[in-house]
């Protein structure tokens, strides 16, 4: 019994998080801990067992790897678009400068 009292005291001392994201992460952590305990005790439902079997499969690992690569590709494309926009702006500024230098510009800037 003293052990249970100590665990209860520890749980009540856990500070509630302020942000919704942190609270969600905390709740997920509790759910995973509970699922782990149920698996150890042999009381886990078929849904919990299936979920963890699925997470451990090679297919899931490959799907996660594919998603990571797709994210990297999207980041690279975004950077390329931003770089192209900067290059266009630099070319435009250079052309304006050459035009002014040649005396052809109206000197608007």
KOLGU-4560 file (N, C-alpha, C; in nm, 3 decimals, padded with zeros to 5 digits):
<recs>
<n_xx: 00.080 n_yy: -00.121 n_zz: 00.000 ca_xx: 00.000 ca_yy: 00.000 ca_zz: 00.000 c_xx: 00.084 c_yy: 00.127 c_zz: 00.000 mol: A seq: 1 type: UNK>
<n_xx: 00.193 n_yy: 00.135 n_zz: 00.073 ca_xx: 00.270 ca_yy: 00.259 ca_zz: 00.072 c_xx: 00.317 c_yy: 00.296 c_zz: -00.067 mol: A seq: 2 type: UNK>
<n_xx: 00.347 n_yy: 00.194 n_zz: -00.147 ca_xx: 00.393 ca_yy: 00.221 ca_zz: -00.283 c_xx: 00.285 c_yy: 00.293 c_zz: -00.364 mol: A seq: 3 type: UNK>
<n_xx: 00.161 n_yy: 00.247 n_zz: -00.353 ca_xx: 00.051 ca_yy: 00.310 ca_zz: -00.426 c_xx: 00.031 c_yy: 00.453 c_zz: -00.379 mol: A seq: 4 type: UNK>
<n_xx: 00.043 n_yy: 00.476 n_zz: -00.252 ca_xx: 00.027 ca_yy: 00.611 ca_zz: -00.200 c_xx: 00.135 c_yy: 00.702 c_zz: -00.257 mol: A seq: 5 type: UNK>
<n_xx: 00.257 n_yy: 00.651 n_zz: -00.265 ca_xx: 00.368 ca_yy: 00.729 ca_zz: -00.319 c_xx: 00.343 c_yy: 00.763 c_zz: -00.466 mol: A seq: 6 type: UNK>
<n_xx: 00.295 n_yy: 00.665 n_zz: -00.545 ca_xx: 00.265 ca_yy: 00.689 ca_zz: -00.686 c_xx: 00.156 c_yy: 00.794 c_zz: -00.701 mol: A seq: 7 type: UNK>
<n_xx: 00.054 n_yy: 00.787 n_zz: -00.615 ca_xx: -00.055 ca_yy: 00.884 ca_zz: -00.620 c_xx: -00.002 c_yy: 01.023 c_zz: -00.588 mol: A seq: 8 type: UNK>
<n_xx: 00.084 n_yy: 01.032 n_zz: -00.488 ca_xx: 00.143 ca_yy: 01.161 ca_zz: -00.453 c_xx: 00.225 c_yy: 01.216 c_zz: -00.569 mol: A seq: 9 type: UNK>
<n_xx: 00.301 n_yy: 01.129 n_zz: -00.635 ca_xx: 00.383 ca_yy: 01.172 ca_zz: -00.747 c_xx: 00.296 c_yy: 01.222 c_zz: -00.861 mol: A seq: 10 type: UNK>
<n_xx: 00.188 n_yy: 01.149 n_zz: -00.890 ca_xx: 00.099 ca_yy: 01.189 ca_zz: -00.999 c_xx: 00.032 c_yy: 01.323 c_zz: -00.970 mol: A seq: 11 type: UNK>
<n_xx: -00.003 n_yy: 01.348 n_zz: -00.845 ca_xx: -00.070 ca_yy: 01.474 ca_zz: -00.813 c_xx: 00.027 c_yy: 01.592 c_zz: -00.818 mol: A seq: 12 type: UNK>
<n_xx: 00.156 n_yy: 01.565 n_zz: -00.808 ca_xx: 00.256 ca_yy: 01.672 ca_zz: -00.812 c_xx: 00.291 c_yy: 01.714 c_zz: -00.954 mol: A seq: 13 type: UNK>
<n_xx: 00.247 n_yy: 01.636 n_zz: -01.054 ca_xx: 00.276 ca_yy: 01.669 ca_zz: -01.193 c_xx: 00.199 c_yy: 01.795 c_zz: -01.230 mol: A seq: 14 type: UNK>
<n_xx: 00.271 n_yy: 01.895 n_zz: -01.275 ca_xx: 00.210 ca_yy: 02.024 ca_zz: -01.310 c_xx: 00.141 c_yy: 02.014 c_zz: -01.445 mol: A seq: 15 type: UNK>
<n_xx: 00.021 n_yy: 02.066 n_zz: -01.453 ca_xx: -00.049 ca_yy: 02.070 ca_zz: -01.582 c_xx: 00.023 c_yy: 02.166 c_zz: -01.675 mol: A seq: 16 type: UNK>
<n_xx: 00.033 n_yy: 02.126 n_zz: -01.798 ca_xx: 00.098 ca_yy: 02.210 ca_zz: -01.896 c_xx: 00.004 c_yy: 02.321 c_zz: -01.940 mol: A seq: 17 type: UNK>
<n_xx: 00.063 n_yy: 02.428 n_zz: -01.992 ca_xx: -00.016 ca_yy: 02.545 ca_zz: -02.028 c_xx: -00.062 c_yy: 02.542 c_zz: -02.173 mol: A seq: 18 type: UNK>
<n_xx: 00.024 n_yy: 02.499 n_zz: -02.264 ca_xx: -00.013 ca_yy: 02.503 ca_zz: -02.406 c_xx: -00.089 c_yy: 02.376 c_zz: -02.445 mol: A seq: 19 type: UNK>
<n_xx: -00.179 n_yy: 02.388 n_zz: -02.541 ca_xx: -00.253 ca_yy: 02.270 ca_zz: -02.587 c_xx: -00.161 c_yy: 02.163 c_zz: -02.646 mol: A seq: 20 type: UNK>
<n_xx: -00.055 n_yy: 02.205 n_zz: -02.714 ca_xx: 00.037 ca_yy: 02.108 ca_zz: -02.774 c_xx: 00.109 c_yy: 02.027 c_zz: -02.667 mol: A seq: 21 type: UNK>
<n_xx: 00.155 n_yy: 02.096 n_zz: -02.562 ca_xx: 00.223 ca_yy: 02.026 ca_zz: -02.454 c_xx: 00.127 c_yy: 01.935 c_zz: -02.379 mol: A seq: 22 type: UNK>
<n_xx: 00.005 n_yy: 01.979 n_zz: -02.362 ca_xx: -00.096 ca_yy: 01.898 ca_zz: -02.294 c_xx: -00.125 c_yy: 01.772 c_zz: -02.376 mol: A seq: 23 type: UNK>
<n_xx: -00.136 n_yy: 01.788 n_zz: -02.507 ca_xx: -00.160 ca_yy: 01.673 ca_zz: -02.594 c_xx: -00.045 c_yy: 01.574 c_zz: -02.584 mol: A seq: 24 type: UNK>
<n_xx: 00.077 n_yy: 01.624 n_zz: -02.587 ca_xx: 00.194 ca_yy: 01.537 ca_zz: -02.575 c_xx: 00.194 c_yy: 01.463 c_zz: -02.442 mol: A seq: 25 type: UNK>
<n_xx: 00.153 n_yy: 01.532 n_zz: -02.336 ca_xx: 00.146 ca_yy: 01.470 ca_zz: -02.204 c_xx: 00.042 c_yy: 01.359 c_zz: -02.203 mol: A seq: 26 type: UNK>
<n_xx: -00.074 n_yy: 01.383 n_zz: -02.262 ca_xx: -00.180 ca_yy: 01.283 ca_zz: -02.266 c_xx: -00.139 c_yy: 01.161 c_zz: -02.349 mol: A seq: 27 type: UNK>
<n_xx: -00.070 n_yy: 01.185 n_zz: -02.458 ca_xx: -00.020 ca_yy: 01.074 ca_zz: -02.541 c_xx: 00.079 c_yy: 00.991 c_zz: -02.460 mol: A seq: 28 type: UNK>
<n_xx: 00.164 n_yy: 01.059 n_zz: -02.386 ca_xx: 00.261 ca_yy: 00.989 ca_zz: -02.303 c_xx: 00.191 c_yy: 00.900 c_zz: -02.200 mol: A seq: 29 type: UNK>
<n_xx: 00.086 n_yy: 00.953 n_zz: -02.137 ca_xx: 00.009 ca_yy: 00.873 ca_zz: -02.042 c_xx: -00.054 c_yy: 00.752 c_zz: -02.109 mol: A seq: 30 type: UNK>
<n_xx: -00.110 n_yy: 00.771 n_zz: -02.228 ca_xx: -00.175 ca_yy: 00.661 ca_zz: -02.300 c_xx: -00.074 c_yy: 00.553 c_zz: -02.337 mol: A seq: 31 type: UNK>
<n_xx: 00.044 n_yy: 00.595 n_zz: -02.381 ca_xx: 00.148 ca_yy: 00.498 ca_zz: -02.416 c_xx: 00.193 c_yy: 00.422 c_zz: -02.291 mol: A seq: 32 type: UNK>
<n_xx: 00.209 n_yy: 00.493 n_zz: -02.181 ca_xx: 00.247 ca_yy: 00.427 ca_zz: -02.055 c_xx: 00.142 c_yy: 00.324 c_zz: -02.014 mol: A seq: 33 type: UNK>
<n_xx: 00.014 n_yy: 00.360 n_zz: -02.027 ca_xx: -00.094 ca_yy: 00.268 ca_zz: -01.991 c_xx: -00.095 c_yy: 00.147 c_zz: -02.084 mol: A seq: 34 type: UNK>
<n_xx: -00.076 n_yy: 00.170 n_zz: -02.213 ca_xx: -00.072 ca_yy: 00.059 ca_zz: -02.309 c_xx: 00.045 c_yy: -00.034 c_zz: -02.277 mol: A seq: 35 type: UNK>
<n_xx: 00.158 n_yy: 00.025 n_zz: -02.243 ca_xx: 00.274 ca_yy: -00.057 ca_zz: -02.206 c_xx: 00.244 c_yy: -00.144 c_zz: -02.084 mol: A seq: 36 type: UNK>
<n_xx: 00.182 n_yy: -00.085 n_zz: -01.984 ca_xx: 00.148 ca_yy: -00.160 ca_zz: -01.863 c_xx: 00.049 c_yy: -00.272 c_zz: -01.894 mol: A seq: 37 type: UNK>
<n_xx: -00.049 n_yy: -00.242 n_zz: -01.979 ca_xx: -00.147 ca_yy: -00.346 ca_zz: -02.015 c_xx: -00.081 c_yy: -00.459 c_zz: -02.092 mol: A seq: 38 type: UNK>
<n_xx: 00.013 n_yy: -00.425 n_zz: -02.180 ca_xx: 00.084 ca_yy: -00.530 ca_zz: -02.254 c_xx: 00.165 c_yy: -00.617 c_zz: -02.159 mol: A seq: 39 type: UNK>
<n_xx: 00.229 n_yy: -00.555 n_zz: -02.061 ca_xx: 00.308 ca_yy: -00.632 ca_zz: -01.963 c_xx: 00.218 c_yy: -00.721 c_zz: -01.878 mol: A seq: 40 type: UNK>
<n_xx: 00.101 n_yy: -00.669 n_zz: -01.839 ca_xx: 00.010 ca_yy: -00.744 ca_zz: -01.753 c_xx: -00.069 c_yy: -00.850 c_zz: -01.829 mol: A seq: 41 type: UNK>
<n_xx: -00.069 n_yy: -00.841 n_zz: -01.962 ca_xx: -00.147 ca_yy: -00.934 ca_zz: -02.042 c_xx: -00.294 c_yy: -00.895 c_zz: -02.050 mol: A seq: 42 type: UNK>
<n_xx: -00.325 n_yy: -00.771 n_zz: -02.021 ca_xx: -00.464 ca_yy: -00.725 ca_zz: -02.024 c_xx: -00.493 c_yy: -00.631 c_zz: -02.140 mol: A seq: 43 type: UNK>
<n_xx: -00.400 n_yy: -00.618 n_zz: -02.233 ca_xx: -00.417 ca_yy: -00.525 ca_zz: -02.345 c_xx: -00.525 c_yy: -00.575 c_zz: -02.440 mol: A seq: 44 type: UNK>
<n_xx: -00.601 n_yy: -00.482 n_zz: -02.494 ca_xx: -00.705 ca_yy: -00.516 ca_zz: -02.591 c_xx: -00.641 c_yy: -00.553 c_zz: -02.724 mol: A seq: 45 type: UNK>
<n_xx: -00.721 n_yy: -00.614 n_zz: -02.810 ca_xx: -00.669 ca_yy: -00.652 ca_zz: -02.942 c_xx: -00.628 c_yy: -00.529 c_zz: -03.023 mol: A seq: 46 type: UNK>
<n_xx: -00.696 n_yy: -00.414 n_zz: -03.001 ca_xx: -00.662 ca_yy: -00.292 ca_zz: -03.074 c_xx: -00.522 c_yy: -00.243 c_zz: -03.035 mol: A seq: 47 type: UNK>
<n_xx: -00.491 n_yy: -00.249 n_zz: -02.908 ca_xx: -00.358 ca_yy: -00.205 ca_zz: -02.862 c_xx: -00.251 c_yy: -00.297 c_zz: -02.917 mol: A seq: 48 type: UNK>
<n_xx: -00.275 n_yy: -00.426 n_zz: -02.910 ca_xx: -00.177 ca_yy: -00.522 ca_zz: -02.961 c_xx: -00.156 c_yy: -00.501 c_zz: -03.110 mol: A seq: 49 type: UNK>
<n_xx: -00.265 n_yy: -00.485 n_zz: -03.185 ca_xx: -00.255 ca_yy: -00.463 ca_zz: -03.330 c_xx: -00.180 c_yy: -00.335 c_zz: -03.362 mol: A seq: 50 type: UNK>
<n_xx: -00.207 n_yy: -00.230 n_zz: -03.287 ca_xx: -00.140 ca_yy: -00.101 ca_zz: -03.309 c_xx: 00.012 c_yy: -00.115 c_zz: -03.295 mol: A seq: 51 type: UNK>
<n_xx: 00.057 n_yy: -00.181 n_zz: -03.190 ca_xx: 00.200 ca_yy: -00.193 ca_zz: -03.169 c_xx: 00.265 c_yy: -00.293 c_zz: -03.265 mol: A seq: 52 type: UNK>
<n_xx: 00.191 n_yy: -00.394 n_zz: -03.307 ca_xx: 00.244 ca_yy: -00.484 ca_zz: -03.409 c_xx: 00.261 c_yy: -00.408 c_zz: -03.541 mol: A seq: 53 type: UNK>
<n_xx: 00.163 n_yy: -00.324 n_zz: -03.573 ca_xx: 00.169 ca_yy: -00.246 ca_zz: -03.697 c_xx: 00.287 c_yy: -00.148 c_zz: -03.692 mol: A seq: 54 type: UNK>
<n_xx: 00.305 n_yy: -00.082 n_zz: -03.577 ca_xx: 00.415 ca_yy: 00.014 ca_zz: -03.565 c_xx: 00.552 c_yy: -00.052 c_zz: -03.581 mol: A seq: 55 type: UNK>
<n_xx: 00.561 n_yy: -00.177 n_zz: -03.546 ca_xx: 00.688 ca_yy: -00.246 ca_zz: -03.555 c_xx: 00.715 c_yy: -00.313 c_zz: -03.688 mol: A seq: 56 type: UNK>
<n_xx: 00.624 n_yy: -00.301 n_zz: -03.782 ca_xx: 00.641 ca_yy: -00.371 ca_zz: -03.909 c_xx: 00.737 c_yy: -00.296 c_zz: -04.002 mol: A seq: 57 type: UNK>
<n_xx: 00.795 n_yy: -00.370 n_zz: -04.094 ca_xx: 00.888 ca_yy: -00.313 ca_zz: -04.192 c_xx: 00.814 c_yy: -00.216 c_zz: -04.285 mol: A seq: 58 type: UNK>
<n_xx: 00.691 n_yy: -00.249 n_zz: -04.318 ca_xx: 00.613 ca_yy: -00.163 ca_zz: -04.407 c_xx: 00.595 c_yy: -00.024 c_zz: -04.346 mol: A seq: 59 type: UNK>
<n_xx: 00.565 n_yy: -00.019 n_zz: -04.218 ca_xx: 00.548 ca_yy: 00.109 ca_zz: -04.149 c_xx: 00.678 c_yy: 00.187 c_zz: -04.148 mol: A seq: 60 type: UNK>
<n_xx: 00.788 n_yy: 00.119 n_zz: -04.125 ca_xx: 00.919 ca_yy: 00.185 ca_zz: -04.127 c_xx: 00.946 c_yy: 00.247 c_zz: -04.264 mol: A seq: 61 type: UNK>
<n_xx: 00.915 n_yy: 00.172 n_zz: -04.371 ca_xx: 00.935 ca_yy: 00.224 ca_zz: -04.506 c_xx: 00.844 c_yy: 00.343 c_zz: -04.535 mol: A seq: 62 type: UNK>
<n_xx: 00.720 n_yy: 00.336 n_zz: -04.488 ca_xx: 00.628 ca_yy: 00.448 ca_zz: -04.507 c_xx: 00.677 c_yy: 00.574 c_zz: -04.436 mol: A seq: 63 type: UNK>
<n_xx: 00.729 n_yy: 00.557 n_zz: -04.314 ca_xx: 00.783 ca_yy: 00.672 ca_zz: -04.241 c_xx: 00.906 c_yy: 00.729 c_zz: -04.311 mol: A seq: 64 type: UNK>
<n_xx: 00.991 n_yy: 00.641 n_zz: -04.362 ca_xx: 01.109 ca_yy: 00.686 ca_zz: -04.436 c_xx: 01.067 c_yy: 00.763 c_zz: -04.561 mol: A seq: 65 type: UNK>
<n_xx: 00.967 n_yy: 00.713 n_zz: -04.631 ca_xx: 00.916 ca_yy: 00.781 ca_zz: -04.750 c_xx: 00.863 c_yy: 00.920 c_zz: -04.714 mol: A seq: 66 type: UNK>
<n_xx: 00.788 n_yy: 00.929 n_zz: -04.606 ca_xx: 00.736 ca_yy: 01.059 ca_zz: -04.562 c_xx: 00.849 c_yy: 01.157 c_zz: -04.527 mol: A seq: 67 type: UNK>
<n_xx: 00.952 n_yy: 01.107 n_zz: -04.462 ca_xx: 01.067 ca_yy: 01.194 ca_zz: -04.430 c_xx: 01.132 c_yy: 01.247 c_zz: -04.557 mol: A seq: 68 type: UNK>
<n_xx: 01.150 n_yy: 01.160 n_zz: -04.655 ca_xx: 01.210 ca_yy: 01.202 ca_zz: -04.782 c_xx: 01.121 c_yy: 01.302 c_zz: -04.856 mol: A seq: 69 type: UNK>
<n_xx: 00.992 n_yy: 01.278 n_zz: -04.852 ca_xx: 00.900 ca_yy: 01.372 ca_zz: -04.916 c_xx: 00.906 c_yy: 01.509 c_zz: -04.848 mol: A seq: 70 type: UNK>
<n_xx: 00.918 n_yy: 01.510 n_zz: -04.716 ca_xx: 00.932 ca_yy: 01.637 ca_zz: -04.644 c_xx: 01.060 c_yy: 01.709 c_zz: -04.683 mol: A seq: 71 type: UNK>
<n_xx: 01.170 n_yy: 01.634 n_zz: -04.694 ca_xx: 01.297 ca_yy: 01.693 ca_zz: -04.736 c_xx: 01.285 c_yy: 01.752 c_zz: -04.877 mol: A seq: 72 type: UNK>
<n_xx: 01.217 n_yy: 01.680 n_zz: -04.965 ca_xx: 01.198 ca_yy: 01.726 ca_zz: -05.102 c_xx: 01.116 c_yy: 01.855 c_zz: -05.104 mol: A seq: 73 type: UNK>
<n_xx: 01.011 n_yy: 01.860 n_zz: -05.025 ca_xx: 00.929 ca_yy: 01.981 ca_zz: -05.018 c_xx: 01.009 c_yy: 02.101 c_zz: -04.965 mol: A seq: 74 type: UNK>
<n_xx: 01.092 n_yy: 02.076 n_zz: -04.867 ca_xx: 01.177 ca_yy: 02.184 ca_zz: -04.814 c_xx: 01.274 c_yy: 02.233 c_zz: -04.921 mol: A seq: 75 type: UNK>
<n_xx: 01.332 n_yy: 02.139 n_zz: -04.995 ca_xx: 01.426 ca_yy: 02.176 ca_zz: -05.101 c_xx: 01.356 c_yy: 02.256 c_zz: -05.210 mol: A seq: 76 type: UNK>
<n_xx: 01.234 n_yy: 02.215 n_zz: -05.246 ca_xx: 01.158 ca_yy: 02.288 ca_zz: -05.348 c_xx: 01.125 c_yy: 02.429 c_zz: -05.300 mol: A seq: 77 type: UNK>
<n_xx: 01.087 n_yy: 02.441 n_zz: -05.174 ca_xx: 01.056 ca_yy: 02.572 ca_zz: -05.117 c_xx: 01.179 c_yy: 02.662 c_zz: -05.120 mol: A seq: 78 type: UNK>
<n_xx: 01.293 n_yy: 02.607 n_zz: -05.081 ca_xx: 01.417 ca_yy: 02.685 ca_zz: -05.084 c_xx: 01.453 c_yy: 02.726 c_zz: -05.226 mol: A seq: 79 type: UNK>
<n_xx: 01.431 n_yy: 02.636 n_zz: -05.322 ca_xx: 01.461 ca_yy: 02.668 ca_zz: -05.462 c_xx: 01.371 c_yy: 02.781 c_zz: -05.513 mol: A seq: 80 type: UNK>
<n_xx: 01.245 n_yy: 02.777 n_zz: -05.476 ca_xx: 01.152 ca_yy: 02.883 ca_zz: -05.518 c_xx: 01.194 c_yy: 03.016 c_zz: -05.456 mol: A seq: 81 type: UNK>
<n_xx: 01.228 n_yy: 03.015 n_zz: -05.330 ca_xx: 01.272 ca_yy: 03.138 ca_zz: -05.263 c_xx: 01.401 c_yy: 03.190 c_zz: -05.325 mol: A seq: 82 type: UNK>
<n_xx: 01.492 n_yy: 03.101 n_zz: -05.357 ca_xx: 01.618 ca_yy: 03.140 ca_zz: -05.419 c_xx: 01.595 c_yy: 03.199 c_zz: -05.557 mol: A seq: 83 type: UNK>
<n_xx: 01.503 n_yy: 03.139 n_zz: -05.633 ca_xx: 01.473 ca_yy: 03.190 ca_zz: -05.767 c_xx: 01.412 c_yy: 03.331 c_zz: -05.757 mol: A seq: 84 type: UNK>
<n_xx: 01.326 n_yy: 03.352 n_zz: -05.658 ca_xx: 01.265 ca_yy: 03.484 ca_zz: -05.640 c_xx: 01.372 c_yy: 03.588 c_zz: -05.606 mol: A seq: 85 type: UNK>
<n_xx: 01.468 n_yy: 03.551 n_zz: -05.523 ca_xx: 01.577 ca_yy: 03.643 ca_zz: -05.489 c_xx: 01.663 c_yy: 03.672 c_zz: -05.611 mol: A seq: 86 type: UNK>
<n_xx: 01.689 n_yy: 03.569 n_zz: -05.691 ca_xx: 01.769 ca_yy: 03.587 ca_zz: -05.811 c_xx: 01.699 c_yy: 03.680 c_zz: -05.909 mol: A seq: 87 type: UNK>
<n_xx: 01.570 n_yy: 03.662 n_zz: -05.926 ca_xx: 01.492 ca_yy: 03.750 ca_zz: -06.016 c_xx: 01.501 c_yy: 03.895 c_zz: -05.969 mol: A seq: 88 type: UNK>
<n_xx: 01.491 n_yy: 03.914 n_zz: -05.839 ca_xx: 01.499 ca_yy: 04.049 ca_zz: -05.785 c_xx: 01.638 c_yy: 04.109 c_zz: -05.807 mol: A seq: 89 type: UNK>
<n_xx: 01.741 n_yy: 04.028 n_zz: -05.788 ca_xx: 01.878 ca_yy: 04.076 ca_zz: -05.811 c_xx: 01.900 c_yy: 04.113 c_zz: -05.958 mol: A seq: 90 type: UNK>
<n_xx: 01.852 n_yy: 04.029 n_zz: -06.050 ca_xx: 01.864 ca_yy: 04.059 ca_zz: -06.193 c_xx: 01.791 c_yy: 04.188 c_zz: -06.229 mol: A seq: 91 type: UNK>
<n_xx: 01.672 n_yy: 04.204 n_zz: -06.174 ca_xx: 01.594 ca_yy: 04.324 ca_zz: -06.202 c_xx: 01.667 c_yy: 04.449 c_zz: -06.151 mol: A seq: 92 type: UNK>
<n_xx: 01.720 n_yy: 04.441 n_zz: -06.031 ca_xx: 01.795 ca_yy: 04.555 ca_zz: -05.976 c_xx: 01.921 c_yy: 04.583 c_zz: -06.058 mol: A seq: 93 type: UNK>
<n_xx: 01.987 n_yy: 04.477 n_zz: -06.103 ca_xx: 02.108 ca_yy: 04.495 ca_zz: -06.184 c_xx: 02.074 c_yy: 04.562 c_zz: -06.317 mol: A seq: 94 type: UNK>
<n_xx: 01.966 n_yy: 04.518 n_zz: -06.382 ca_xx: 01.925 ca_yy: 04.580 ca_zz: -06.509 c_xx: 01.890 c_yy: 04.727 c_zz: -06.491 mol: A seq: 95 type: UNK>
<n_xx: 01.822 n_yy: 04.761 n_zz: -06.383 ca_xx: 01.789 ca_yy: 04.900 ca_zz: -06.355 c_xx: 01.917 c_yy: 04.982 c_zz: -06.335 mol: A seq: 96 type: UNK>
<n_xx: 02.013 n_yy: 04.925 n_zz: -06.265 ca_xx: 02.138 ca_yy: 04.995 ca_zz: -06.239 c_xx: 02.215 c_yy: 05.017 c_zz: -06.370 mol: A seq: 97 type: UNK>
<n_xx: 02.219 n_yy: 04.914 n_zz: -06.457 ca_xx: 02.288 ca_yy: 04.930 ca_zz: -06.586 c_xx: 02.220 c_yy: 05.036 c_zz: -06.672 mol: A seq: 98 type: UNK>
<n_xx: 02.086 n_yy: 05.037 n_zz: -06.668 ca_xx: 02.011 ca_yy: 05.135 ca_zz: -06.747 c_xx: 02.043 c_yy: 05.277 c_zz: -06.698 mol: A seq: 99 type: UNK>
<n_xx: 02.045 n_yy: 05.296 n_zz: -06.568 ca_xx: 02.077 ca_yy: 05.429 ca_zz: -06.514 c_xx: 02.221 c_yy: 05.467 c_zz: -06.548 mol: A seq: 100 type: UNK>
<n_xx: 02.312 n_yy: 05.371 n_zz: -06.537 ca_xx: 02.453 ca_yy: 05.396 ca_zz: -06.564 c_xx: 02.475 c_yy: 05.436 c_zz: -06.711 mol: A seq: 101 type: UNK>
<n_xx: 02.398 n_yy: 05.373 n_zz: -06.799 ca_xx: 02.411 ca_yy: 05.403 ca_zz: -06.943 c_xx: 02.342 c_yy: 05.535 c_zz: -06.979 mol: A seq: 102 type: UNK>
<n_xx: 02.271 n_yy: 05.594 n_zz: -06.883 ca_xx: 02.206 ca_yy: 05.720 ca_zz: -06.908 c_xx: 02.071 c_yy: 05.704 c_zz: -06.977 mol: A seq: 103 type: UNK>
<n_xx: 02.021 n_yy: 05.584 n_zz: -06.981 ca_xx: 01.895 ca_yy: 05.559 ca_zz: -07.050 c_xx: 01.776 c_yy: 05.568 c_zz: -06.955 mol: A seq: 104 type: UNK>
<n_xx: 01.802 n_yy: 05.559 n_zz: -06.828 ca_xx: 01.693 ca_yy: 05.556 ca_zz: -06.729 c_xx: 01.651 c_yy: 05.698 c_zz: -06.693 mol: A seq: 105 type: UNK>
<n_xx: 01.531 n_yy: 05.706 n_zz: -06.642 ca_xx: 01.477 ca_yy: 05.835 ca_zz: -06.601 c_xx: 01.523 c_yy: 05.873 c_zz: -06.461 mol: A seq: 106 type: UNK>
<n_xx: 01.595 n_yy: 05.785 n_zz: -06.393 ca_xx: 01.641 ca_yy: 05.813 ca_zz: -06.258 c_xx: 01.528 c_yy: 05.815 c_zz: -06.158 mol: A seq: 107 type: UNK>
<n_xx: 01.435 n_yy: 05.720 n_zz: -06.173 ca_xx: 01.320 ca_yy: 05.715 ca_zz: -06.081 c_xx: 01.365 c_yy: 05.680 c_zz: -05.940 mol: A seq: 108 type: UNK>
<n_xx: 01.469 n_yy: 05.600 n_zz: -05.926 ca_xx: 01.508 ca_yy: 05.556 ca_zz: -05.792 c_xx: 01.629 c_yy: 05.629 c_zz: -05.744 mol: A seq: 109 type: UNK>
</recs>
